[in-house]
Structure formats: structure tokens, C-alpha cells
């Protein structure tokens, strides 16, 4: 049964938009950096209980002039229950503390404009509510593809809770300041590029970086030219679980999906609002109540519809979900999980085109082994075979008892199912669930994870790839068009698998790092760092063959060809040491390729043709 808003859409194509011409009186999603509140809640500390966040958004490829911004009173979970909107400041069903917003400003071309809610400069956002919209703000025309700063001043009592929204991208001029009172924070309007408050600006460029409060939904009127504008249903691959603040591009985009949508190719940048977050599953999106609610974001979009002359702020739905809809029964995966959201979206937004993106694959980079030893020589037996392993490469052993068997070892392949390595010695055989992994060095060693059997053979076991095929065939009206991701990410040598480190770009050290194996250092100099980004994991291998691993590090920052680690190392790295980025980091058990690292994010965003954006048009 359709809701009242859906029934109001008597003409199924009335608000589908796209094609030619726009509407200067229609609020549309327009900004980069919009993000749904989700993640770890923040607790106010003494001395910084008053906070100001400065967020920098980039505007679309047309002029804008009238704006409204939204503050939410909830956040969504991430992980297994995502996207349920149950990160609250109190107990679910019993309101907790509110957040008092002391002032709000949009800074355009260096000029501050006061934002108001119901004609007031301040607003209190209550826990477990949809939140509040700012009143219309009209400024002089904002040029296409420029920047707007959004300043939100807020406070709670010490030890009270604040909803998370976004990580500060300080390399783009974003800031977070804390103080004991509001007046102290207001002074930063005179020094808008002053450094963030040290106590709040922690863990930059890492998943542990705090997320601070600010505007989430953003809409604007302007010279919209009729280009498609997308409402995106996304999971962790679409909402950048794999990238954090320091890796954002110049327009603030994180992850392959935002980068591709905002890329200025084909019909141009596609303004968008992504309503999912890391971990989201189709079956839970836009449904649920009480302790399982996931409908507040839907209702906030209905609020836009109501003040927008009964028009949605988008013209097309981009559905990137499916990665986390896994089930051992394909009927559950496709119909109960994936298509349930499609049905709700068609009922909520009748006539709006749905364009789907099939999911990426999942492969294991560890295999189960048994271990025996004679003296200090361990023999590993892999029932699944040693294909992809070579003598002289480093393999990681985990899960064995005695623990002396565990570690990173250079191996000798002795047969189709065996390899040996030298270790300190221990009782034989080893016990435990023992695994050997190569960190994704070769695609041939990768194994297909459960329900990811390639190619799809029509069985439940090949669920991921059956889903891919059904999406591309638009089976059961699951979409109106589909944009394939497969060729953009897959290994050139193995179907359904991630590229190996040997199939990706690499570079070498041009200056020796380390001196004696004892003194630590945190920088290396390489021949070419242009394809690397902060927050990416790199593996350093002995040259020239580059298969014996010396160290694994995470990039903290890059200046020219000098890479600074987030940590330190003492390992001596001679000139010619090979630096290899992995396609993804091994996650869960066994370690699997799931979320693309920055080198793959670029590969995917650049590998899907910009002409595919034409499918967003009616």
C-alpha cells in the first residue's frame, strides 16, 4: 500500500527529471561531503564541551543560490545491524541528552551568512528525532564548482553524548575546535584557518579518527540544468569504509562510488546524496521500527518533498547495494534481501528510474594448512594446493600451537601441496585452525569465498555472481538499467578474483632506509609515489624479484616521492626495495579481499566508462 506522498505522484514520470532543462525553483541535492550520521558516538570532555566544526563542501557544475541544511538527532549503526538508526545519546525508546546548536553559518566567498531554524539563530536537537532543517538562505550566486564552508557551533554538558557525522578533512581546510564556552569559539571566525584543537584532532587519516557533528542532508536551488541527480542506496563499498579523511580528493570525495559520480566526464558530474553507510544491507534499509528502525532518513527526504512543492530532490536512484545481502540460499539473497529494497523504493518513488551497480567479488587470501616439523624445519600441507606460491616468497602463518610456528616466513615450495620453512622449532604436529596467507601477492593463490564461486553456475554457491548476472539482465524488474563494475576491478589473469600485487603498479626505493636494524625511521623515498595515497597499506619486498617481504606499513602522508609511515620501522631497506600496494586488506577469518584500497578505488572509478552515466537519464 502506497503512502500519502507516493499517492500524490499521480503522474508516474512527474518528478523523474533528467533529460533536458531544469527547474530553478526546485531544491535538489547538490553538495559533495554530505554524509549520513553513523559510527562511534562522541563524549563531550571538560574544556572542549563547546565545539565548532567547519566543513567544506563543493558545489555542482551550475550556479546555486538558495540553500537548506539538515541536522539529525540520531545516527545509524555500522556493521551487522546497519543501517538501523539506533546510535542514540540515551537508551532506545528513552530520550537521552540533546545537542544545543549555538550558531550556524555558511561562509561563501569569504562572507559569513547566518543560518537559522524557524527564524532563530539557535536550535536544540533532541535525541531520537529526525532533527531540524535550516530556513531558506539566499546568497549572491555561488559559482559552479566552487566551495562553501559550513560552520556549526554546538555544545552539551561534560560527559554527554554527541552524534557522529564526518571526519575532518583538514588538508581541505576543514577544522574542529573545542573550548569551554561559545564566545571563545566565535573568535575563530576571525582566524578561519587556525589549526584545530589538538585534543579533538586525533587519529587523522585512520579509522580511529573521531567523527564530529554537522549538517548531513543538503539541498539547493539554482541553475540546475536538468542533469541527473542521484539518491544512492549504498553499503560499505559505496560509502568508503576503505578510505578515511586524509585520502579525500580536492572535492572531498572518498571511495570509488563518489569519485566516479563526481568525475567530470560523460554528461558531467552527477550530484548525489548517499543514504547508506558502512555495513548496510538491502533487507534492512527503509524499514523497521523501535530498536530496528531504519526509516528516519526516508522520512527526512519526505520532509524535503513537502517543502519542495511535492517534488523529490533527485531524479534517479543509484542502487549499489548487494555486497552484504549474502545468504546460503540464493532465493533469499535475491528476492528477500536485494529485491525487497527495490520494491520499497518503487513504492516510495514511483516512476523514478533505478540504476543498479553489481557488487564486487570476495576472495580469500589464506588457505588452511596442516603443519609438521622435524627439528627446525616445518612442513606445511595445503589440501587445496600450493598454486600461486613460489620458493623465496614470504608467507604468513597464523593459528598454530605452539606459537613458534606462527609468523612471516620465506618458504620453499616442495610439491603441489607442500612447502617448508625454517622456524625456531616446536612439537609436531602443530594444532589449531592454521592458515597460510600471501597478502594477495598472486591472484592464482586466491580462493573464492563462500557464495562467490566464479563463474556463476546457477547454484546457491555462486550467489554473488548469480546476483551480478541477474542485475545485468534486469531480472524481475530489479532495476531499469545496470552499470557493470566487473571489468573495472577484476584480475586480468583470474576471473572473479582481485588483482594481485604483482598485477598492480609498484615502485622502488631510491634511497636506503634504515642503518643498522635497530634505529627506527618513518620515511622512505621512492621513484614514483604518484599512484599512492595516504592511508594505503604498502608491502615492502626485497628487490629485484620483490617476493620476500621485509615490512608492511600504512602511509601517513606523501610529499613528492617521500612517504611517511603512520608507524615506524627499523628494518634496513636497500635501494631497489620494491614497494607494492595491495588491492585490498585481508579481513575476517580467513583473510579476504573485500574493501578496495586506494589504488583499487582509483582503478574502479577510472575503469567504469563515463558514458555509462547516460543510463541515469529517463
Backbone torsions as a table, in degrees:
resi	resn	phi	psi	omega
1	UNK	NA	128.2	-176.7
2	UNK	-75.6	148.2	176.7
3	UNK	-78.8	173.4	-175.1
4	UNK	-62.0	-36.6	-179.6
5	UNK	-67.3	-42.5	179.6
6	UNK	-63.2	-39.0	179.7
7	UNK	-64.3	-25.3	-179.9
8	UNK	-69.2	-18.2	-179.2
9	UNK	-86.9	73.1	-174.6
10	UNK	-68.4	-31.1	174.8
11	UNK	-96.3	114.1	-172.3
12	UNK	-61.9	-20.4	179.0
13	UNK	-106.5	9.4	-174.3
14	UNK	-54.0	-43.0	-174.5
15	UNK	-117.5	22.5	-179.2
16	UNK	-70.5	-29.6	174.3
17	UNK	65.1	-163.7	179.1
18	UNK	76.3	-176.7	177.3
19	UNK	82.4	-108.5	-176.7
20	UNK	-131.2	149.0	177.9
21	UNK	73.3	157.4	178.2
22	UNK	-130.2	-156.4	-178.2
23	UNK	-147.4	106.8	-176.9
24	UNK	-68.3	-13.1	-178.8
25	UNK	-102.6	10.7	-178.0
26	UNK	-108.1	123.9	173.0
27	UNK	-69.1	130.7	180.0
28	UNK	-132.0	150.9	168.5
29	UNK	-58.5	138.7	-172.9
30	UNK	-143.8	-22.3	-164.2
31	UNK	-103.3	145.9	164.0
32	UNK	-74.9	166.1	175.5
33	UNK	78.0	-3.8	173.5
34	UNK	-63.1	139.2	-179.1
35	UNK	-152.1	138.7	176.9
36	UNK	-74.7	138.9	179.0
37	UNK	-63.2	126.8	176.6
38	UNK	-165.4	160.2	177.3
39	UNK	116.4	-153.1	-175.7
40	UNK	-89.3	128.6	-179.1
41	UNK	-67.7	150.7	-176.5
42	UNK	-106.6	137.0	177.8
43	UNK	-103.0	129.1	-178.9
44	UNK	-69.0	132.4	-179.7
45	UNK	-107.0	152.1	178.2
46	UNK	-59.8	132.8	-178.9
47	UNK	93.6	-18.8	176.5
48	UNK	-133.9	27.7	179.6
49	UNK	-70.9	-19.5	170.8
50	UNK	-97.3	130.5	-172.8
51	UNK	-132.3	145.2	168.3
52	UNK	-127.8	127.9	173.6
53	UNK	-110.3	136.5	174.4
54	UNK	-115.0	116.3	-177.4
55	UNK	-112.3	138.9	-178.6
56	UNK	-112.1	115.8	179.2
57	UNK	-108.3	151.2	176.3
58	UNK	-106.2	143.7	-173.8
59	UNK	-93.8	166.1	-176.3
60	UNK	-76.8	-173.9	-176.3
61	UNK	-85.8	34.3	174.1
62	UNK	-153.9	161.0	-177.7
63	UNK	-69.7	145.3	174.9
64	UNK	-126.3	158.4	-177.0
65	UNK	-152.3	-22.6	-178.3
66	UNK	-125.7	128.4	-167.7
67	UNK	-131.0	151.2	166.9
68	UNK	-140.0	139.9	-177.5
69	UNK	-127.8	153.8	-173.4
70	UNK	-121.4	141.4	173.0
71	UNK	-117.7	125.1	-177.6
72	UNK	-93.8	156.8	176.8
73	UNK	-110.9	32.7	-178.7
74	UNK	-164.6	170.4	170.5
75	UNK	-142.1	156.4	-179.6
76	UNK	-92.3	152.7	173.8
77	UNK	-71.9	159.0	170.1
78	UNK	-118.4	153.2	-179.6
79	UNK	94.6	-140.9	-168.3
80	UNK	-61.9	-32.0	-179.6
81	UNK	-101.9	3.0	179.0
82	UNK	-58.7	142.9	7.2
83	UNK	-104.0	38.4	-178.6
84	UNK	-61.3	136.4	-170.1
85	UNK	-92.1	60.2	-169.7
86	UNK	-120.8	18.2	168.6
87	UNK	-86.6	101.7	-172.7
88	UNK	-125.0	163.9	-178.5
89	UNK	-82.8	-12.2	176.4
90	UNK	-125.2	-150.0	175.8
91	UNK	-89.7	139.7	179.1
92	UNK	-54.6	126.8	-179.1
93	UNK	91.7	-12.9	177.6
94	UNK	-128.7	104.2	-173.8
95	UNK	-52.5	141.1	176.1
96	UNK	-100.5	-145.8	-178.3
97	UNK	-76.4	155.6	174.4
98	UNK	-96.6	164.7	173.1
99	UNK	-109.7	125.6	179.3
100	UNK	-92.9	118.2	176.2
101	UNK	-91.9	116.0	-173.7
102	UNK	-84.7	-28.3	179.4
103	UNK	-168.6	155.4	179.4
104	UNK	-143.0	137.4	-179.9
105	UNK	-140.3	148.5	163.8
106	UNK	-110.6	127.2	179.1
107	UNK	-106.5	112.6	-175.7
108	UNK	-119.0	122.7	179.7
109	UNK	52.2	38.3	176.9
110	UNK	84.4	-1.5	-177.8
111	UNK	-106.6	130.8	177.4
112	UNK	-85.4	131.7	174.6
113	UNK	-119.2	125.8	-179.0
114	UNK	-70.3	131.7	172.6
115	UNK	-99.5	144.6	-178.2
116	UNK	-131.9	158.0	171.5
117	UNK	-122.6	119.8	-177.5
118	UNK	52.0	45.9	176.2
119	UNK	66.2	15.6	178.0
120	UNK	-114.6	143.4	178.3
121	UNK	-74.4	-15.3	-178.7
122	UNK	-123.1	160.1	176.3
123	UNK	-155.7	144.3	174.3
124	UNK	-104.1	121.6	-179.3
125	UNK	-97.0	112.4	-175.5
126	UNK	-80.9	146.5	177.6
127	UNK	-61.3	142.3	175.1
128	UNK	60.4	41.5	173.5
129	UNK	-130.1	165.6	176.5
130	UNK	-64.3	-24.9	-178.2
131	UNK	100.4	-148.3	-173.9
132	UNK	-147.8	150.9	174.6
133	UNK	-101.5	142.3	170.6
134	UNK	-71.7	156.1	173.9
135	UNK	-67.9	166.7	176.5
136	UNK	-61.4	133.3	173.3
137	UNK	-121.2	121.3	176.7
138	UNK	-110.3	127.7	-178.9
139	UNK	-119.7	170.5	166.7
140	UNK	-55.4	153.2	-175.2
141	UNK	-51.1	130.8	177.0
142	UNK	-93.5	122.5	-175.4
143	UNK	-60.6	151.4	176.2
144	UNK	-58.6	143.2	174.7
145	UNK	52.9	46.5	174.7
146	UNK	-115.0	-168.9	-176.7
147	UNK	-122.2	146.0	173.3
148	UNK	-126.1	134.6	174.4
149	UNK	-95.5	136.0	177.4
150	UNK	-116.4	117.8	-177.9
151	UNK	-108.5	125.2	176.7
152	UNK	-124.3	119.0	176.3
153	UNK	-101.7	126.5	-177.1
154	UNK	-149.1	166.0	176.6
155	UNK	-156.0	160.6	166.9
156	UNK	-138.0	176.0	170.9
157	UNK	-71.6	155.3	176.4
158	UNK	-54.4	136.5	178.4
159	UNK	79.6	-1.8	174.2
160	UNK	-83.6	170.6	-167.9
161	UNK	-105.7	151.1	-179.8
162	UNK	-134.3	134.0	-177.4
163	UNK	-68.2	142.5	177.7
164	UNK	-85.5	143.9	174.1
165	UNK	-131.2	-66.0	-173.3
166	UNK	-137.1	153.5	173.7
167	UNK	-87.1	138.1	-176.7
168	UNK	-68.4	126.9	175.4
169	UNK	-97.9	79.3	-170.4
170	UNK	-68.5	-23.5	176.8
171	UNK	-68.2	-15.5	176.2
172	UNK	-100.6	10.1	178.3
173	UNK	93.1	3.6	177.5
174	UNK	-75.9	151.6	-176.5
175	UNK	-144.5	157.9	168.2
176	UNK	-135.2	125.7	179.3
177	UNK	-121.0	146.8	176.3
178	UNK	-130.4	151.1	-179.5
179	UNK	-157.4	177.6	-179.4
180	UNK	-86.8	-13.8	179.5
181	UNK	-153.8	166.2	-176.7
182	UNK	-68.6	-39.1	-176.6
183	UNK	-59.0	-38.8	179.5
184	UNK	-63.0	-40.1	-179.8
185	UNK	-67.9	-36.7	-178.5
186	UNK	-58.4	-28.0	-179.7
187	UNK	-61.9	-23.2	179.9
188	UNK	-67.4	-14.9	174.3
189	UNK	-62.3	-25.2	178.7
190	UNK	-85.1	-18.9	178.7
191	UNK	-132.4	66.7	-169.1
192	UNK	-65.6	-12.5	178.9
193	UNK	-108.2	12.5	176.9
194	UNK	-59.4	148.7	-178.9
195	UNK	-59.2	150.1	174.9
196	UNK	-62.5	160.6	174.9
197	UNK	-69.0	124.7	-171.9
198	UNK	-56.2	-40.8	-176.2
199	UNK	-64.4	-23.5	-179.2
200	UNK	-98.2	-25.0	-174.4
201	UNK	-93.2	72.3	-176.2
202	UNK	-117.3	154.7	174.3
203	UNK	64.7	30.1	-175.9
204	UNK	-57.8	134.7	178.9
205	UNK	75.7	19.0	178.4
206	UNK	-133.2	164.1	178.6
207	UNK	-66.3	-19.9	-179.4
208	UNK	-82.5	-4.1	-179.7
209	UNK	-63.4	131.4	179.7
210	UNK	-62.0	153.8	175.5
211	UNK	-112.4	132.1	-173.0
212	UNK	-112.3	161.3	-174.0
213	UNK	-72.7	151.1	176.9
214	UNK	174.0	-172.7	-178.7
215	UNK	-69.3	142.7	176.8
216	UNK	-111.0	-74.9	176.0
217	UNK	-71.0	140.8	179.1
218	UNK	-142.5	132.4	178.2
219	UNK	-134.1	156.3	-179.3
220	UNK	-150.3	152.1	166.7
221	UNK	-101.3	153.1	178.6
222	UNK	174.6	-152.5	-177.9
223	UNK	-90.1	48.5	176.7
224	UNK	-51.8	128.7	-172.1
225	UNK	-98.4	11.8	178.7
226	UNK	90.3	-1.0	177.9
227	UNK	-62.2	153.2	177.5
228	UNK	-59.6	143.8	174.5
229	UNK	-129.4	128.5	-165.7
230	UNK	-106.2	137.4	162.2
231	UNK	-97.7	118.4	-174.9
232	UNK	-104.9	124.9	168.7
233	UNK	-92.6	119.2	-170.2
234	UNK	-138.4	158.1	173.1
235	UNK	-115.0	-156.7	-173.8
236	UNK	-66.6	-25.1	178.0
237	UNK	-78.7	-27.8	177.6
238	UNK	-85.7	-28.5	-178.9
239	UNK	-111.2	43.2	159.4
240	UNK	49.6	49.1	170.8
241	UNK	-62.5	-23.1	-171.5
242	UNK	-89.6	-2.5	178.3
243	UNK	-136.0	148.5	179.5
244	UNK	-130.0	179.6	-164.0
245	UNK	-41.2	-49.3	-170.6
246	UNK	-67.2	-17.1	-176.9
247	UNK	-94.1	0.7	-177.7
248	UNK	-62.5	146.9	177.0
249	UNK	-78.9	-176.8	-172.9
250	UNK	-65.8	-17.8	177.1
251	UNK	-103.4	9.2	174.0
252	UNK	87.8	7.1	-176.5
253	UNK	-77.4	138.8	174.4
254	UNK	-124.9	139.9	176.6
255	UNK	87.0	159.4	-175.3
256	UNK	-69.5	-33.2	-172.8
257	UNK	-69.5	-49.2	178.0
258	UNK	-63.4	-41.7	-179.0
259	UNK	-61.5	-42.2	-179.8
260	UNK	-67.8	-45.4	179.9
261	UNK	-60.5	-39.9	-174.5
262	UNK	-88.9	-1.3	179.7
263	UNK	-68.1	136.9	-175.2
264	UNK	-87.7	68.8	179.1
265	UNK	-138.9	169.2	-178.4
266	UNK	61.5	-123.8	177.6
267	UNK	-83.7	4.2	174.0
268	UNK	108.2	-174.1	179.2
269	UNK	-64.3	138.0	177.8
270	UNK	-105.6	105.3	173.9
271	UNK	-58.1	148.2	-173.6
272	UNK	-157.1	159.8	170.0
273	UNK	-134.5	120.6	-179.2
274	UNK	-98.5	120.2	-174.0
275	UNK	-96.0	1.3	177.9
276	UNK	-98.1	-170.8	-179.8
277	UNK	-161.2	172.4	-177.6
278	UNK	-53.0	129.4	176.1
279	UNK	96.6	-5.9	-171.9
280	UNK	-60.1	143.8	175.4
281	UNK	-123.9	139.8	-175.4
282	UNK	-56.0	-39.7	-172.0
283	UNK	-64.8	-23.5	-178.2
284	UNK	-98.0	-15.0	-174.4
285	UNK	-72.7	135.4	176.5
286	UNK	64.2	29.7	177.1
287	UNK	-150.3	172.2	176.8
288	UNK	100.2	160.1	178.1
289	UNK	-144.1	170.6	172.8
290	UNK	55.4	-124.6	-177.1
291	UNK	-77.1	0.9	178.3
292	UNK	-125.8	21.5	-174.1
293	UNK	-65.6	137.1	174.3
294	UNK	-145.0	40.0	-175.0
295	UNK	-121.1	-3.6	-177.5
296	UNK	-66.0	-40.0	178.9
297	UNK	-63.9	-38.4	173.6
298	UNK	-59.0	-43.5	-177.0
299	UNK	-69.9	-31.4	176.5
300	UNK	-66.6	-38.2	176.2
301	UNK	-66.0	-34.2	173.8
302	UNK	-62.6	-34.7	177.2
303	UNK	-63.2	-39.3	176.1
304	UNK	-61.1	-46.1	179.1
305	UNK	-54.2	-41.8	-176.3
306	UNK	-67.8	-41.1	-179.4
307	UNK	-90.5	4.1	-174.8
308	UNK	-109.3	25.8	179.9
309	UNK	64.8	36.4	-179.6
310	UNK	58.4	44.2	175.1
311	UNK	-132.2	140.1	178.0
312	UNK	-75.6	155.8	-179.5
313	UNK	-88.0	22.6	-179.0
314	UNK	-151.0	168.2	-178.7
315	UNK	-121.6	-14.0	-175.0
316	UNK	-148.6	151.1	174.5
317	UNK	-104.2	127.2	175.1
318	UNK	-106.5	110.4	-175.5
319	UNK	-103.3	104.9	-179.8
320	UNK	-99.1	1.9	-176.4
321	UNK	-67.8	169.3	176.9
322	UNK	127.3	-27.5	-179.1
323	UNK	-59.1	-38.6	-175.0
324	UNK	-108.6	22.5	177.5
325	UNK	-92.5	15.2	-170.3
326	UNK	-56.3	142.3	174.4
327	UNK	-154.0	151.2	176.3
328	UNK	-71.1	-18.0	176.2
329	UNK	-108.0	120.5	-176.0
330	UNK	-64.5	-33.3	177.8
331	UNK	-58.0	-40.1	176.3
332	UNK	-67.3	-44.7	-178.9
333	UNK	-57.4	-53.2	-172.7
334	UNK	-79.5	-47.1	-173.0
335	UNK	-88.3	-56.8	-177.0
336	UNK	-66.7	-43.7	-174.9
337	UNK	-88.7	-66.2	-171.9
338	UNK	-68.0	-51.4	-173.0
339	UNK	-76.1	-14.9	178.4
340	UNK	-63.3	-41.8	177.3
341	UNK	-66.1	-40.4	178.5
342	UNK	-57.5	-42.7	178.3
343	UNK	-63.1	-42.6	179.2
344	UNK	-66.9	-38.1	179.4
345	UNK	-66.1	-40.0	179.8
346	UNK	-67.4	-34.4	177.5
347	UNK	-72.0	-38.3	-178.0
348	UNK	-74.8	-37.0	-175.1
349	UNK	-127.5	64.3	-176.3
350	UNK	-59.5	137.1	178.4
351	UNK	86.1	-11.1	179.7
352	UNK	-83.7	130.2	-176.5
353	UNK	-67.4	138.7	176.1
354	UNK	-111.9	120.3	176.9
355	UNK	-111.9	124.2	-173.4
356	UNK	-106.4	150.1	176.5
357	UNK	-120.5	112.6	178.5
358	UNK	-60.0	152.9	-176.5
359	UNK	-74.5	167.0	172.9
360	UNK	-83.8	167.3	-179.6
361	UNK	-82.3	174.8	175.4
362	UNK	-137.9	122.1	179.3
363	UNK	-130.5	149.3	179.4
364	UNK	-89.8	139.5	177.3
365	UNK	-113.4	17.5	171.5
366	UNK	-127.3	148.9	173.5
367	UNK	-128.8	147.8	179.4
368	UNK	-73.3	136.2	-179.5
369	UNK	-132.1	162.2	166.1
370	UNK	-113.0	149.4	-175.9
371	UNK	-127.4	132.1	169.0
372	UNK	-128.2	168.2	179.4
373	UNK	-152.7	154.5	169.7
374	UNK	-129.7	111.2	-175.8
375	UNK	65.1	-121.9	-177.5
376	UNK	-106.2	16.9	176.5
377	UNK	-110.0	118.5	178.4
378	UNK	-97.7	141.2	176.2
379	UNK	-116.7	123.3	178.1
380	UNK	-103.3	135.2	176.9
381	UNK	-116.7	124.8	-179.8
382	UNK	-113.8	110.8	179.8
383	UNK	-60.1	-34.0	-178.2
384	UNK	-77.9	-5.6	176.1
385	UNK	98.2	156.0	-178.7
386	UNK	-94.3	11.5	-180.0
387	UNK	-51.6	128.0	-178.9
388	UNK	99.6	-12.7	175.4
389	UNK	-99.0	145.7	177.1
390	UNK	-135.2	153.6	176.1
391	UNK	-61.1	137.5	179.2
392	UNK	97.5	-9.8	179.6
393	UNK	-91.8	161.0	178.7
394	UNK	-91.9	134.3	176.7
395	UNK	-124.6	142.1	177.9
396	UNK	-97.8	126.7	178.5
397	UNK	-107.8	129.2	179.6
398	UNK	-135.5	156.3	170.7
399	UNK	86.9	5.0	-175.2
400	UNK	-93.1	147.9	169.0
401	UNK	-125.2	126.2	3.5
402	UNK	-65.4	155.0	-175.0
403	UNK	-71.8	-12.2	178.0
404	UNK	-60.3	-24.8	177.9
405	UNK	-68.7	-24.8	-173.0
406	UNK	-81.6	149.0	177.3
407	UNK	141.1	-170.5	178.7
408	UNK	-102.2	120.9	-173.5
409	UNK	-132.2	142.0	170.8
410	UNK	-80.7	128.5	-170.1
411	UNK	-108.7	163.0	168.8
412	UNK	-122.1	118.8	178.7
413	UNK	-77.5	123.7	-174.7
414	UNK	-112.3	-4.4	179.6
415	UNK	-178.5	178.2	-178.6
416	UNK	-65.4	-16.3	-179.5
417	UNK	-131.0	8.3	-174.7
418	UNK	-138.2	151.3	167.9
419	UNK	-147.0	161.8	-179.9
420	UNK	-125.1	161.0	173.1
421	UNK	-156.1	158.1	178.6
422	UNK	-91.4	137.0	178.5
423	UNK	-145.5	-175.2	-174.2
424	UNK	-73.3	-17.9	-178.6
425	UNK	102.1	151.3	-179.3
426	UNK	-178.1	173.9	-178.7
427	UNK	-62.4	152.9	-177.0
428	UNK	-129.6	136.3	0.6
429	UNK	-81.0	163.2	172.6
430	UNK	-74.3	153.9	178.2
431	UNK	-116.7	169.8	178.8
432	UNK	108.1	176.1	172.9
433	UNK	-88.7	101.0	-169.0
434	UNK	-102.9	135.4	-179.8
435	UNK	-132.6	147.2	174.1
436	UNK	-115.7	132.2	-178.4
437	UNK	-133.8	152.3	-179.0
438	UNK	-115.2	11.1	-179.7
439	UNK	60.2	17.3	179.3
440	UNK	85.9	26.3	-178.6
441	UNK	-64.0	-42.6	-179.8
442	UNK	-127.5	137.4	178.6
443	UNK	-64.0	-31.6	-176.8
444	UNK	-62.5	-24.8	-179.3
445	UNK	-82.6	-17.7	-177.8
446	UNK	-66.1	143.6	175.9
447	UNK	-117.5	147.8	-179.9
448	UNK	-75.3	127.7	178.2
449	UNK	-68.0	168.1	179.7
450	UNK	-54.6	135.5	178.8
451	UNK	64.9	22.7	177.4
452	UNK	-125.7	24.3	-176.4
453	UNK	-63.6	130.0	-179.4
454	UNK	-115.1	139.8	-8.0
455	UNK	-78.9	166.9	179.1
456	UNK	-58.1	129.3	-177.7
457	UNK	-118.5	12.5	178.1
458	UNK	85.4	-0.5	178.2
459	UNK	-95.5	164.8	177.2
460	UNK	-60.3	-30.0	-176.9
461	UNK	-63.8	-25.7	-179.3
462	UNK	-99.3	33.1	-174.1
463	UNK	-53.1	-44.2	-178.5
464	UNK	-59.9	-42.3	-175.7
465	UNK	-84.3	-23.9	168.4
466	UNK	-65.5	-39.4	177.7
467	UNK	-62.5	-44.4	176.8
468	UNK	-54.6	-48.6	-177.1
469	UNK	-66.0	-38.8	-179.9
470	UNK	-68.6	-37.7	177.3
471	UNK	-64.7	-46.9	-178.7
472	UNK	-63.6	-29.5	178.1
473	UNK	-87.7	-1.0	-178.7
474	UNK	55.8	38.9	-176.8
475	UNK	-60.5	137.1	176.0
476	UNK	54.6	36.1	177.9
477	UNK	54.7	35.9	-179.8
478	UNK	-71.7	-13.1	175.7
479	UNK	-165.8	169.9	176.3
480	UNK	-101.1	-16.4	175.1
481	UNK	-161.9	158.9	-179.7
482	UNK	-136.7	141.8	178.3
483	UNK	-117.0	115.9	-171.8
484	UNK	-77.5	137.1	177.4
485	UNK	-102.4	-10.5	-166.0
486	UNK	-58.4	-55.0	-174.9
487	UNK	-64.5	-22.6	-176.7
488	UNK	-74.5	-22.5	-174.6
489	UNK	-121.8	-18.5	-168.2
490	UNK	-73.2	153.9	174.5
491	UNK	-61.3	140.6	176.5
492	UNK	-72.9	-9.3	-175.5
493	UNK	-117.3	-10.7	-177.5
494	UNK	-144.9	118.4	-178.7
495	UNK	-62.1	139.7	175.7
496	UNK	72.4	9.4	-178.0
497	UNK	-119.2	158.0	176.9
498	UNK	-75.1	153.3	173.2
499	UNK	-61.7	146.4	176.4
500	UNK	-83.9	166.6	175.1
501	UNK	-59.3	-32.6	-179.6
502	UNK	-71.6	-14.6	180.0
503	UNK	-100.7	-0.5	179.4
504	UNK	-108.0	167.9	178.4
505	UNK	-61.9	148.8	175.3
506	UNK	-142.0	169.9	176.6
507	UNK	-144.1	178.2	-178.3
508	UNK	-133.1	157.2	176.1
509	UNK	-73.0	135.6	176.2
510	UNK	-104.1	-9.4	177.4
511	UNK	-134.4	135.5	178.3
512	UNK	-61.4	138.3	174.8
513	UNK	-110.3	134.9	-178.8
514	UNK	85.2	158.2	-176.6
515	UNK	-124.6	-51.7	-172.3
516	UNK	-130.9	6.9	-178.1
517	UNK	79.7	2.7	-179.4
518	UNK	-118.7	-50.3	179.0
519	UNK	-67.7	134.0	-176.5
520	UNK	-91.4	158.8	177.3
521	UNK	-148.0	165.9	179.8
522	UNK	-136.8	13.1	176.3
523	UNK	-131.7	149.3	172.1
524	UNK	-134.4	155.3	177.2
525	UNK	-116.2	127.4	-175.5
526	UNK	-120.6	168.1	-178.6
527	UNK	-72.2	-35.5	-176.4
528	UNK	-153.9	110.8	178.3
529	UNK	-104.5	10.9	-171.9
530	UNK	-64.5	-25.4	-177.1
531	UNK	-95.8	3.6	-179.5
532	UNK	-105.3	159.4	178.0
533	UNK	-141.1	157.9	173.7
534	UNK	-54.5	150.1	176.2
535	UNK	81.0	-4.0	178.7
536	UNK	-81.3	141.5	173.5
537	UNK	-82.0	133.8	176.0
538	UNK	-124.6	147.0	176.9
539	UNK	-116.5	130.6	-177.2
540	UNK	-105.8	126.2	-173.7
541	UNK	-121.6	148.7	177.5
542	UNK	-63.8	130.9	178.2
543	UNK	-82.2	166.6	-0.4
544	UNK	-90.2	-15.0	-175.6
545	UNK	-74.7	-29.2	173.6
546	UNK	69.5	46.6	177.3
547	UNK	-127.7	-17.2	175.6
548	UNK	-90.4	112.0	-171.9
549	UNK	-80.6	132.2	179.4
550	UNK	-101.1	-32.6	-175.0
551	UNK	-165.2	155.1	171.9
552	UNK	-126.7	129.2	-175.1
553	UNK	-137.1	165.7	173.7
554	UNK	-116.3	132.2	-178.1
555	UNK	-72.4	128.7	174.7
556	UNK	-90.9	-44.9	179.3
557	UNK	-158.2	163.5	-179.9
558	UNK	-134.1	130.2	175.0
559	UNK	-129.9	104.0	-173.6
560	UNK	65.3	-118.7	177.3
561	UNK	-108.4	14.3	176.3
562	UNK	-98.2	122.3	-179.2
563	UNK	-106.1	128.9	174.9
564	UNK	-105.3	128.7	178.5
565	UNK	-74.3	156.6	166.9
566	UNK	-73.2	-26.7	177.9
567	UNK	-115.2	-150.7	179.1
568	UNK	-135.0	168.4	176.6
569	UNK	-146.5	155.5	173.4
570	UNK	-118.6	-4.6	-175.5
571	UNK	-67.5	131.0	178.0
572	UNK	-73.3	123.4	-179.3
573	UNK	-116.0	106.3	-178.6
574	UNK	-73.1	164.4	172.3
575	UNK	-56.1	137.2	-178.1
576	UNK	97.1	-8.5	174.6
577	UNK	-55.9	134.9	-174.8
578	UNK	-91.3	130.4	178.8
579	UNK	-106.8	117.8	-176.3
580	UNK	-121.7	125.3	170.0
581	UNK	-86.7	144.6	177.0
582	UNK	-90.8	153.6	178.0
583	UNK	-63.4	-38.1	-179.6
584	UNK	-153.6	165.8	176.0
585	UNK	-95.0	136.5	176.7
586	UNK	-63.5	125.2	-178.6
587	UNK	-122.0	157.2	175.6
588	UNK	62.2	-163.1	-178.5
589	UNK	-134.1	122.0	-5.1
590	UNK	-67.7	160.5	-177.9
591	UNK	-59.8	130.6	-174.1
592	UNK	-130.0	150.9	170.7
593	UNK	-81.9	116.9	-177.1
594	UNK	-132.0	-58.5	-173.8
595	UNK	-104.6	123.8	-175.9
596	UNK	-66.2	139.0	171.7
597	UNK	-78.4	168.7	-175.1
598	UNK	-52.0	-38.2	-179.9
599	UNK	-62.6	-32.6	177.6
600	UNK	-81.5	-30.3	175.8
601	UNK	-60.1	-44.5	176.7
602	UNK	-64.4	-41.8	-178.9
603	UNK	-61.1	-43.4	-178.6
604	UNK	-70.5	-47.7	-178.5
605	UNK	-61.0	-34.5	179.5
606	UNK	-87.3	-15.5	-174.3
607	UNK	-91.0	-13.0	176.2
608	UNK	-95.8	121.1	-174.8
609	UNK	-57.9	139.2	176.9
610	UNK	-68.7	-19.7	176.8
611	UNK	-66.6	-19.9	177.9
612	UNK	-63.0	-20.9	178.5
613	UNK	-62.8	-20.0	176.6
614	UNK	-59.6	-24.0	179.6
615	UNK	-69.7	-13.5	175.5
616	UNK	-74.5	-19.1	178.9
617	UNK	-75.0	151.7	179.1
618	UNK	-59.2	NA	NA
